[in-house]
């Protein structure tokens, strides 16, 4: 009887520890995924802004942030992101503009990595409330409509 009780206790203890660890890992991933939106820097032209290679998988808007899910080759070094806007709005309905995402990859490894970059769209909020705005990423075919309700 004592052996059965001890076995059950050990099973319950290991189950509790396993669930506790997986929940803390999930919480850490969630905190890591919630990053501040990158500010958009004004430039006169995208000329001379070089980016390392990345591939856009998905683009969506959430809480005034443009979220870009991208993949790139790496896995063992530092990466960085910057976002630029050349102040050009194409007159169409809805108006269109392009942002330039600069990806810096100081990473010689070859694993396929995935990351989400969030870009602050608050600079464009008035256009989004005045009928919407089509936002594209320079150098990619990705575009998304950013529209907010009138106040």
GUMAR-531597 format. One record per residue (C-alpha): residue in one letter; x, y, z. Coordinates in steps of 0.001 Angstrom, whole numbers, padded with zeros to 6 digits, always signed. Example, Ala and Ser with C-alpha at 12.3 -4.5 7.8 and 13.67 -1.06 7.14 Angstrom:
// residues 2
<sedren><res>a</res><xx>+012300</xx><yy>-004500</yy><zz>+007800</zz></sedren>
<sedren><res>s</res><xx>+013670</xx><yy>-001060</yy><zz>+007140</zz></sedren>
// end
This chain:
// residues 151
<sedren><res>x</res><xx>+000000</xx><yy>+000000</yy><zz>+000000</zz></sedren>
<sedren><res>x</res><xx>+002830</xx><yy>+002335</yy><zz>+000897</zz></sedren>
<sedren><res>x</res><xx>+004490</xx><yy>+001612</yy><zz>-002471</zz></sedren>
<sedren><res>x</res><xx>+001279</xx><yy>+002471</yy><zz>-004409</zz></sedren>
<sedren><res>x</res><xx>+000875</xx><yy>+005736</yy><zz>-002483</zz></sedren>
<sedren><res>x</res><xx>+004497</xx><yy>+006717</yy><zz>-003124</zz></sedren>
<sedren><res>x</res><xx>+004165</xx><yy>+005913</yy><zz>-006839</zz></sedren>
<sedren><res>x</res><xx>+000995</xx><yy>+007996</yy><zz>-007174</zz></sedren>
<sedren><res>x</res><xx>+002603</xx><yy>+010850</yy><zz>-005272</zz></sedren>
<sedren><res>x</res><xx>+005642</xx><yy>+010815</yy><zz>-007585</zz></sedren>
<sedren><res>x</res><xx>+003422</xx><yy>+010785</yy><zz>-010687</zz></sedren>
<sedren><res>x</res><xx>+001361</xx><yy>+013728</yy><zz>-009421</zz></sedren>
<sedren><res>x</res><xx>+004492</xx><yy>+015644</yy><zz>-008424</zz></sedren>
<sedren><res>x</res><xx>+006137</xx><yy>+015154</yy><zz>-011824</zz></sedren>
<sedren><res>x</res><xx>+002895</xx><yy>+016132</yy><zz>-013584</zz></sedren>
<sedren><res>x</res><xx>+002613</xx><yy>+019319</yy><zz>-011507</zz></sedren>
<sedren><res>x</res><xx>+006229</xx><yy>+020243</yy><zz>-012191</zz></sedren>
<sedren><res>x</res><xx>+005847</xx><yy>+019576</yy><zz>-015910</zz></sedren>
<sedren><res>x</res><xx>+002695</xx><yy>+021685</yy><zz>-016208</zz></sedren>
<sedren><res>x</res><xx>+004242</xx><yy>+024460</yy><zz>-014120</zz></sedren>
<sedren><res>x</res><xx>+007309</xx><yy>+024573</yy><zz>-016351</zz></sedren>
<sedren><res>x</res><xx>+005323</xx><yy>+024564</yy><zz>-019575</zz></sedren>
<sedren><res>x</res><xx>+003094</xx><yy>+027380</yy><zz>-018296</zz></sedren>
<sedren><res>x</res><xx>+006103</xx><yy>+029490</yy><zz>-017316</zz></sedren>
<sedren><res>x</res><xx>+007675</xx><yy>+028811</yy><zz>-020727</zz></sedren>
<sedren><res>x</res><xx>+004414</xx><yy>+029863</yy><zz>-022408</zz></sedren>
<sedren><res>x</res><xx>+004305</xx><yy>+033051</yy><zz>-020312</zz></sedren>
<sedren><res>x</res><xx>+007905</xx><yy>+033858</yy><zz>-021268</zz></sedren>
<sedren><res>x</res><xx>+007117</xx><yy>+033354</yy><zz>-024973</zz></sedren>
<sedren><res>x</res><xx>+004021</xx><yy>+035542</yy><zz>-024670</zz></sedren>
<sedren><res>x</res><xx>+005994</xx><yy>+038331</yy><zz>-022971</zz></sedren>
<sedren><res>x</res><xx>+008701</xx><yy>+038013</yy><zz>-025597</zz></sedren>
<sedren><res>x</res><xx>+006122</xx><yy>+038198</yy><zz>-028422</zz></sedren>
<sedren><res>x</res><xx>+004648</xx><yy>+041438</yy><zz>-027074</zz></sedren>
<sedren><res>x</res><xx>+007276</xx><yy>+043903</yy><zz>-028232</zz></sedren>
<sedren><res>x</res><xx>+006915</xx><yy>+047641</yy><zz>-028522</zz></sedren>
<sedren><res>x</res><xx>+006152</xx><yy>+048892</yy><zz>-032005</zz></sedren>
<sedren><res>x</res><xx>+009197</xx><yy>+050192</yy><zz>-033857</zz></sedren>
<sedren><res>x</res><xx>+009097</xx><yy>+053922</yy><zz>-034611</zz></sedren>
<sedren><res>x</res><xx>+008977</xx><yy>+054994</yy><zz>-038255</zz></sedren>
<sedren><res>x</res><xx>+011927</xx><yy>+057193</yy><zz>-039263</zz></sedren>
<sedren><res>x</res><xx>+011484</xx><yy>+059880</yy><zz>-041926</zz></sedren>
<sedren><res>x</res><xx>+013928</xx><yy>+059887</yy><zz>-044851</zz></sedren>
<sedren><res>x</res><xx>+014039</xx><yy>+061762</yy><zz>-048137</zz></sedren>
<sedren><res>x</res><xx>+014591</xx><yy>+058599</yy><zz>-050156</zz></sedren>
<sedren><res>x</res><xx>+015036</xx><yy>+054870</yy><zz>-049708</zz></sedren>
<sedren><res>x</res><xx>+018130</xx><yy>+055082</yy><zz>-051903</zz></sedren>
<sedren><res>x</res><xx>+021185</xx><yy>+053858</yy><zz>-050021</zz></sedren>
<sedren><res>x</res><xx>+019203</xx><yy>+051920</yy><zz>-047401</zz></sedren>
<sedren><res>x</res><xx>+020409</xx><yy>+048351</yy><zz>-047704</zz></sedren>
<sedren><res>x</res><xx>+018730</xx><yy>+045410</yy><zz>-046040</zz></sedren>
<sedren><res>x</res><xx>+019792</xx><yy>+041829</yy><zz>-045551</zz></sedren>
<sedren><res>x</res><xx>+017488</xx><yy>+039243</yy><zz>-047124</zz></sedren>
<sedren><res>x</res><xx>+014211</xx><yy>+038315</yy><zz>-045440</zz></sedren>
<sedren><res>x</res><xx>+010929</xx><yy>+036918</yy><zz>-046695</zz></sedren>
<sedren><res>x</res><xx>+007555</xx><yy>+038255</yy><zz>-045562</zz></sedren>
<sedren><res>x</res><xx>+005132</xx><yy>+035502</yy><zz>-044561</zz></sedren>
<sedren><res>x</res><xx>+002192</xx><yy>+037541</yy><zz>-043276</zz></sedren>
<sedren><res>x</res><xx>+001189</xx><yy>+041140</yy><zz>-042592</zz></sedren>
<sedren><res>x</res><xx>-001619</xx><yy>+042267</yy><zz>-040279</zz></sedren>
<sedren><res>x</res><xx>-002632</xx><yy>+045317</yy><zz>-038239</zz></sedren>
<sedren><res>x</res><xx>-003274</xx><yy>+045114</yy><zz>-034515</zz></sedren>
<sedren><res>x</res><xx>-003539</xx><yy>+048008</yy><zz>-032031</zz></sedren>
<sedren><res>x</res><xx>-002101</xx><yy>+050672</yy><zz>-034376</zz></sedren>
<sedren><res>x</res><xx>+000853</xx><yy>+048438</yy><zz>-035183</zz></sedren>
<sedren><res>x</res><xx>+001654</xx><yy>+046872</yy><zz>-038520</zz></sedren>
<sedren><res>x</res><xx>+002854</xx><yy>+043363</yy><zz>-037686</zz></sedren>
<sedren><res>x</res><xx>+005154</xx><yy>+041688</yy><zz>-040174</zz></sedren>
<sedren><res>x</res><xx>+005882</xx><yy>+037995</yy><zz>-039739</zz></sedren>
<sedren><res>x</res><xx>+009100</xx><yy>+037241</yy><zz>-041573</zz></sedren>
<sedren><res>x</res><xx>+011618</xx><yy>+034476</yy><zz>-042043</zz></sedren>
<sedren><res>x</res><xx>+015350</xx><yy>+034689</yy><zz>-042597</zz></sedren>
<sedren><res>x</res><xx>+018443</xx><yy>+032517</yy><zz>-042490</zz></sedren>
<sedren><res>x</res><xx>+020279</xx><yy>+032609</yy><zz>-039180</zz></sedren>
<sedren><res>x</res><xx>+019856</xx><yy>+031305</yy><zz>-035675</zz></sedren>
<sedren><res>x</res><xx>+023035</xx><yy>+032129</yy><zz>-033788</zz></sedren>
<sedren><res>x</res><xx>+023628</xx><yy>+035873</yy><zz>-033991</zz></sedren>
<sedren><res>x</res><xx>+022096</xx><yy>+039276</yy><zz>-033485</zz></sedren>
<sedren><res>x</res><xx>+019488</xx><yy>+040792</yy><zz>-035781</zz></sedren>
<sedren><res>x</res><xx>+018084</xx><yy>+044296</yy><zz>-035921</zz></sedren>
<sedren><res>x</res><xx>+015227</xx><yy>+046161</yy><zz>-037567</zz></sedren>
<sedren><res>x</res><xx>+014608</xx><yy>+049756</yy><zz>-038631</zz></sedren>
<sedren><res>x</res><xx>+011624</xx><yy>+051232</yy><zz>-040458</zz></sedren>
<sedren><res>x</res><xx>+011724</xx><yy>+054192</yy><zz>-042840</zz></sedren>
<sedren><res>x</res><xx>+009114</xx><yy>+056363</yy><zz>-044570</zz></sedren>
<sedren><res>x</res><xx>+009901</xx><yy>+058673</yy><zz>-047508</zz></sedren>
<sedren><res>x</res><xx>+006810</xx><yy>+060916</yy><zz>-047044</zz></sedren>
<sedren><res>x</res><xx>+005334</xx><yy>+059934</yy><zz>-050424</zz></sedren>
<sedren><res>x</res><xx>+001587</xx><yy>+059238</yy><zz>-050552</zz></sedren>
<sedren><res>x</res><xx>+000207</xx><yy>+057960</yy><zz>-053844</zz></sedren>
<sedren><res>x</res><xx>-003105</xx><yy>+059599</yy><zz>-054720</zz></sedren>
<sedren><res>x</res><xx>-005585</xx><yy>+056763</yy><zz>-055172</zz></sedren>
<sedren><res>x</res><xx>-008535</xx><yy>+055447</yy><zz>-053249</zz></sedren>
<sedren><res>x</res><xx>-007552</xx><yy>+054590</yy><zz>-050672</zz></sedren>
<sedren><res>x</res><xx>-004261</xx><yy>+056530</yy><zz>-050689</zz></sedren>
<sedren><res>x</res><xx>-001137</xx><yy>+054363</yy><zz>-050776</zz></sedren>
<sedren><res>x</res><xx>+002251</xx><yy>+054610</yy><zz>-049142</zz></sedren>
<sedren><res>x</res><xx>+005247</xx><yy>+052342</yy><zz>-048771</zz></sedren>
<sedren><res>x</res><xx>+007415</xx><yy>+051711</yy><zz>-045740</zz></sedren>
<sedren><res>x</res><xx>+010964</xx><yy>+050368</yy><zz>-045966</zz></sedren>
<sedren><res>x</res><xx>+011876</xx><yy>+047652</yy><zz>-043475</zz></sedren>
<sedren><res>x</res><xx>+015634</xx><yy>+047387</yy><zz>-043009</zz></sedren>
<sedren><res>x</res><xx>+016787</xx><yy>+044054</yy><zz>-041643</zz></sedren>
<sedren><res>x</res><xx>+020332</xx><yy>+043713</yy><zz>-040318</zz></sedren>
<sedren><res>x</res><xx>+021522</xx><yy>+040140</yy><zz>-039839</zz></sedren>
<sedren><res>x</res><xx>+024899</xx><yy>+039654</yy><zz>-038147</zz></sedren>
<sedren><res>x</res><xx>+024358</xx><yy>+035941</yy><zz>-038174</zz></sedren>
<sedren><res>x</res><xx>+026374</xx><yy>+033429</yy><zz>-040228</zz></sedren>
<sedren><res>x</res><xx>+024156</xx><yy>+030443</yy><zz>-039348</zz></sedren>
<sedren><res>x</res><xx>+021763</xx><yy>+028820</yy><zz>-041812</zz></sedren>
<sedren><res>x</res><xx>+018707</xx><yy>+027805</yy><zz>-039799</zz></sedren>
<sedren><res>x</res><xx>+015416</xx><yy>+029287</yy><zz>-040965</zz></sedren>
<sedren><res>x</res><xx>+014272</xx><yy>+031688</yy><zz>-038267</zz></sedren>
<sedren><res>x</res><xx>+010884</xx><yy>+033359</yy><zz>-037900</zz></sedren>
<sedren><res>x</res><xx>+010229</xx><yy>+036686</yy><zz>-036196</zz></sedren>
<sedren><res>x</res><xx>+007445</xx><yy>+039240</yy><zz>-035861</zz></sedren>
<sedren><res>x</res><xx>+008288</xx><yy>+042907</yy><zz>-036311</zz></sedren>
<sedren><res>x</res><xx>+005742</xx><yy>+045468</yy><zz>-035112</zz></sedren>
<sedren><res>x</res><xx>+005748</xx><yy>+048910</yy><zz>-036724</zz></sedren>
<sedren><res>x</res><xx>+004112</xx><yy>+051947</yy><zz>-035118</zz></sedren>
<sedren><res>x</res><xx>+001371</xx><yy>+053325</yy><zz>-037390</zz></sedren>
<sedren><res>x</res><xx>+000245</xx><yy>+056216</yy><zz>-035151</zz></sedren>
<sedren><res>x</res><xx>+001847</xx><yy>+058708</yy><zz>-037595</zz></sedren>
<sedren><res>x</res><xx>-000761</xx><yy>+057598</yy><zz>-040178</zz></sedren>
<sedren><res>x</res><xx>-003805</xx><yy>+057484</yy><zz>-037888</zz></sedren>
<sedren><res>x</res><xx>-005495</xx><yy>+060581</yy><zz>-039351</zz></sedren>
<sedren><res>x</res><xx>-005355</xx><yy>+059088</yy><zz>-042871</zz></sedren>
<sedren><res>x</res><xx>-006675</xx><yy>+055772</yy><zz>-041544</zz></sedren>
<sedren><res>x</res><xx>-009647</xx><yy>+057594</yy><zz>-039986</zz></sedren>
<sedren><res>x</res><xx>-010315</xx><yy>+059606</yy><zz>-043170</zz></sedren>
<sedren><res>x</res><xx>-011278</xx><yy>+056618</yy><zz>-045301</zz></sedren>
<sedren><res>x</res><xx>-008348</xx><yy>+054260</yy><zz>-044921</zz></sedren>
<sedren><res>x</res><xx>-004856</xx><yy>+053832</yy><zz>-046257</zz></sedren>
<sedren><res>x</res><xx>-003138</xx><yy>+051113</yy><zz>-048285</zz></sedren>
<sedren><res>x</res><xx>+000287</xx><yy>+050351</yy><zz>-046773</zz></sedren>
<sedren><res>x</res><xx>+002930</xx><yy>+048371</yy><zz>-048614</zz></sedren>
<sedren><res>x</res><xx>+006439</xx><yy>+047240</yy><zz>-047767</zz></sedren>
<sedren><res>x</res><xx>+009007</xx><yy>+048467</yy><zz>-050271</zz></sedren>
<sedren><res>x</res><xx>+010625</xx><yy>+045587</yy><zz>-052117</zz></sedren>
<sedren><res>x</res><xx>+007834</xx><yy>+043111</yy><zz>-051332</zz></sedren>
<sedren><res>x</res><xx>+004414</xx><yy>+042475</yy><zz>-052868</zz></sedren>
<sedren><res>x</res><xx>+002728</xx><yy>+042683</yy><zz>-049435</zz></sedren>
<sedren><res>x</res><xx>+000081</xx><yy>+045375</yy><zz>-048924</zz></sedren>
<sedren><res>x</res><xx>-002607</xx><yy>+045852</yy><zz>-046310</zz></sedren>
<sedren><res>x</res><xx>-005450</xx><yy>+048293</yy><zz>-045758</zz></sedren>
<sedren><res>x</res><xx>-005212</xx><yy>+050298</yy><zz>-042550</zz></sedren>
<sedren><res>x</res><xx>-008564</xx><yy>+051867</yy><zz>-041666</zz></sedren>
<sedren><res>x</res><xx>-009992</xx><yy>+053168</yy><zz>-038414</zz></sedren>
<sedren><res>x</res><xx>-013502</xx><yy>+054388</yy><zz>-037549</zz></sedren>
<sedren><res>x</res><xx>-014258</xx><yy>+058099</yy><zz>-037562</zz></sedren>
<sedren><res>x</res><xx>-014240</xx><yy>+059750</yy><zz>-034167</zz></sedren>
// end
